[in-house]
Amino acid sequence: MKQLFVIRNQNQHYLGRHHDWVDGSHRAALFRTEHRDVAVNELFEVNVKDFSLRGEIVACDADDKGYPAVEVLIPIPDAPATDEPVASDDAAS
């Protein structure tokens, strides 16, 4: 099997291809590379933008489709529903 490198942050979320943090449930959306030095450079670039980041490079095997075989450690909570009206301070007065 082929080995891939992904980046995981201190919240156990993985770096996505669009530089967002995802939980790993959608493997195709993960940043991945076959080369550790590319992963080091990517981690450096992301860390420059967010100096509080505590990221690590994780080696993992590729599945049969070539995506990294990672496990979802901590799911990202769903965003609140936008269909509900937001109460404003003006409505109370």
C-alpha positions, 0 to 999 in steps of 0.5 A: 500500500502507498503511504500518504501524509496528512496534517492534523491540528491540536483539536484532532481535525485534519487540514482540507485541500482548501486550507480549512479544518475538517474532521476526516469523514470525507476523505477526498477533501483532505490535504494529502501528499506522498512526500513528507517534505511537501507536508512540512512546507504546507504545515509551515504555510498554515502555521504562518497564518495561524501562529497558535496552531499546534499541528503535526504530520501524520503518516497513514496508508492509502485506501483502495481509491487512493485516499488517506485512511484516517479515522474521525477522532473528534467530529466538527459540530454542525453549524446552526440552522439558518432557517430559524429567525435570529432574535435581535435586541430591538425586538425586545423593546 
